[in-house]
Amino acid sequence: VQLAESGGGLVQPGGSLRLSCAVSGATFSRYYMSWYRQGPGKERELVAGIGSTGGITNSADSVKGRFTISRDNAKNTVYLQMNSLKPEDTAVYYCYASYLRAYWGQGTQVTVSS
């Protein structure tokens, strides 16, 4: 199973980015998908998660109202739409797939800075 994140980059405070995570080698629709992040000097933390059919989602309090997780099972892809970005959102963002076993992506850097 391989997870490939994309969409990271440098953005100004208040800006937006959309991260994508394409999954291959697995029956994507069976997997619970999540986004985690790890900021400089911080522990990895859960950002948001979404159920296998997309009907159930959850997100960390720090991103509620700003970040939205979604998935397209036809494209084997999960997304993280990030709006109103803040400098404290700067981190490496990781995609995580779980169903019987768990898998991590390699991460994509998001830097929020003026």
C-alpha positions as CSV (number, residue, x, y, z in Angstrom):
1,V,0.0,0.0,0.0
2,Q,1.4,3.4,-0.9
3,L,0.2,6.8,0.1
4,A,1.4,9.9,-1.9
5,E,0.6,13.3,-0.5
6,S,0.8,16.5,-2.6
7,G,-0.3,20.1,-2.5
8,G,1.9,21.5,0.2
9,G,3.9,24.7,-0.1
10,L,4.4,28.2,1.2
11,V,1.3,30.4,1.8
12,Q,0.7,33.7,3.5
13,P,-1.4,33.9,6.7
14,G,-5.1,33.8,5.8
15,G,-4.4,31.9,2.6
16,S,-5.6,28.5,1.5
17,L,-4.2,25.2,0.4
18,R,-5.6,21.8,-0.6
19,L,-3.7,18.7,0.2
20,S,-4.3,15.5,-1.6
21,C,-3.3,11.9,-0.7
22,A,-3.5,9.3,-3.4
23,V,-3.7,5.7,-2.3
24,S,-2.6,2.7,-4.3
25,G,-2.3,-1.0,-3.7
26,A,-5.4,-1.2,-1.5
27,T,-9.1,-1.2,-1.5
28,F,-9.4,2.4,-0.7
29,S,-13.1,2.4,0.2
30,R,-12.4,0.1,3.2
31,Y,-10.0,2.5,4.8
32,Y,-10.5,5.1,7.5
33,M,-8.4,8.0,6.4
34,S,-6.8,10.7,8.5
35,W,-4.5,13.6,8.2
36,Y,-1.9,14.2,10.9
37,R,0.7,17.0,11.2
38,Q,4.0,17.5,13.0
39,G,5.2,21.1,13.6
40,P,8.7,22.1,14.4
41,G,9.6,20.7,17.9
42,K,6.2,19.3,18.4
43,E,4.6,15.8,18.5
44,R,2.6,14.5,15.6
45,E,-1.1,15.3,16.1
46,L,-4.3,14.3,14.5
47,V,-5.8,17.0,12.3
48,A,-8.9,15.3,10.8
49,G,-10.3,11.9,10.0
50,I,-13.0,10.6,7.7
51,G,-14.9,7.3,7.6
52,S,-14.7,4.8,4.7
53,T,-17.8,6.1,3.0
54,G,-17.2,9.8,3.9
55,G,-20.3,10.0,6.1
56,I,-18.4,10.5,9.4
57,T,-15.7,13.1,9.9
58,N,-13.9,14.5,12.9
59,S,-11.3,17.3,13.3
60,A,-9.1,18.8,15.9
61,D,-10.5,21.8,17.8
62,S,-7.6,23.9,16.5
63,V,-8.7,23.5,12.9
64,K,-12.5,23.3,13.2
65,G,-14.3,25.7,10.9
66,R,-11.1,26.2,8.8
67,F,-10.1,22.7,7.6
68,T,-12.3,20.2,5.8
69,I,-11.5,16.6,5.1
70,S,-13.2,14.8,2.2
71,R,-12.6,11.8,0.0
72,D,-13.3,10.5,-3.5
73,N,-13.5,6.8,-3.4
74,A,-13.6,6.6,-7.2
75,K,-10.2,8.4,-7.3
76,N,-8.7,6.6,-4.3
77,T,-7.9,10.0,-2.9
78,V,-8.5,11.9,0.3
79,Y,-8.3,15.7,0.6
80,L,-7.7,18.3,3.2
81,Q,-8.9,21.8,2.3
82,M,-7.2,24.3,4.5
83,N,-8.5,27.8,4.7
84,S,-7.7,30.8,6.9
85,L,-4.2,29.4,7.5
86,K,-2.2,30.6,10.5
87,P,1.5,30.5,11.1
88,E,0.9,27.8,13.8
89,D,-0.4,25.5,11.0
90,T,3.1,25.3,9.7
91,A,4.0,21.6,9.8
92,V,4.7,18.5,7.8
93,Y,1.3,17.0,7.0
94,Y,0.9,13.2,6.8
95,C,-1.8,11.0,5.3
96,Y,-2.7,7.9,7.3
97,A,-4.8,4.9,6.2
98,S,-6.1,2.4,8.6
99,Y,-8.1,-0.9,8.1
100,L,-6.7,-4.0,9.8
101,R,-3.3,-2.5,9.2
102,A,-2.1,1.1,9.1
103,Y,0.0,3.0,6.6
104,W,1.7,6.4,6.5
105,G,2.5,8.7,3.6
106,Q,5.9,10.4,3.4
107,G,4.5,13.8,4.3
108,T,4.2,17.2,2.6
109,Q,5.5,20.5,4.0
110,V,3.1,23.3,4.7
111,T,4.6,26.7,5.6
112,V,2.5,29.6,6.6
113,S,4.5,32.8,6.7
114,S,4.5,36.3,5.4
